[in-house]
Amino acid sequence: MSFWKTLKPAQTAPKPTAVELSSDRATVSLTWSDGRSTGVTARALRVACPCAGCVDEWSGKRTLDPTTVPADTVITTVSPVGNYALCFTFGDGHATGLYVFDLLRALSEGSTTRA
């Protein structure tokens, strides 16, 4: 047997197969390729925004103060970014965070709001 045949293929991480906004636009429900369903609030997504305006690029320190994000934060649009991320536009106009699928899965599994 060759060396290459002994290597196990890497498991592919789950990807969203469906993304739905609640009627009040305050919650995102996600269905994943592994069959799991999760959910996350718009506020939780906004607080965890990974963009350079919310996280210092050099230190990785979060610069967004979570207390400045209102409890009634909503999502106005959801857009795919390639085959690896989603971009959300929030009610405050913020739209620069790219939520890679691994981050989105972690946030939605850690949220108290489940689909």
N, C-alpha and C positions, 0 to 999 in steps of 0.2 A: 504494500500500500504506500502511495506517495505521501510525502509530508503534507501537501495541500489538502488531501482527502481527510487527514486527521483533524484538521481545524474545523471547529463548529462554526456555522454561520452565525453572525450576530443577530440577536432578536431585534426586530424592528419595533420601535416605540409606537404606542397607539396614536392614531391621528383622529381628529374629529370627523365624523361622517355627517353630522347634522348640528347646526347651531341655531337656536331660537331665542329671541328676546321675548320676555313676558309682555303682556299687554301694557303694563305701566312702564316698561323699558328699564326696570330696576334690577332685573335678574336675567342672567344668560343661562340657558340649559344647553348642555352639550351631550351628544351621543358619540361614543368612541368606537373605533374599529375593533376593539376587543369586546364590544357589547355592553360595556359599562355606561351608565348615565350619571352625569354630575351636574352641579349647578354652582353658580357664584354670583354674588351681588355686584352691581355696577360700582358701588362704593369700594368694595374689596379690591376690584380690579384697578380702580383709580389710585387707591392708596399704594398698591404694589407696582405701579407703573415703572418699567425698567429703563425709561428713556434718560438721556443725558441731562435733561432739565429737572429730573426727579431724583437722580442718583449721580453723585460725583464720579466722573469717569476715571479719575486717578485713584481715589481711595475706595470706591465702591460704597461710600457712606450715603445713606438716603438723605436727600436734601429737602424733600417734600415733607412738610409738617402734616401728619395725618389729621390733626385737629382742624385743619383748614378745609378738609374735604367734607361737604355736607352729607348728612345721613340720607337725604333724598336725591343723591346723585343718580343720573340716568345716562343711558347710552343712546345716542342718536343714530349711529351707523356702525356696522360691523363689516370689515373688508378683509378678504384673504390676502396674504402676502406670500406669494410663491406657494410652495408645498410644505411650508415649515412654520407659519405664524399667522396670527390674526391681528388686525389693527382696529382699535375701537375709537370712535369719536364720542367724547363725553359731553354732557350738557353744558359744561363750562368752556367748551371749545377745544379742550386738550385732545390731541390726536397724534402724538409723536411716538407713543410706545409701541414696540413690536413684541407681542406676546407669543414667544415660540411655544410649540405644542407641549414640551416638557414643563415649562413654567405654568402654562394654562391648566394642565392636568393637576399639577401640585396645588395651585391656588383653588381650583374647583373641588378638589378632594379635601382640602383643609377648611373649606367654607362651611358655615353652619347651615347654608341653604343648599339642599340637594334636589336634584331633579327627580 
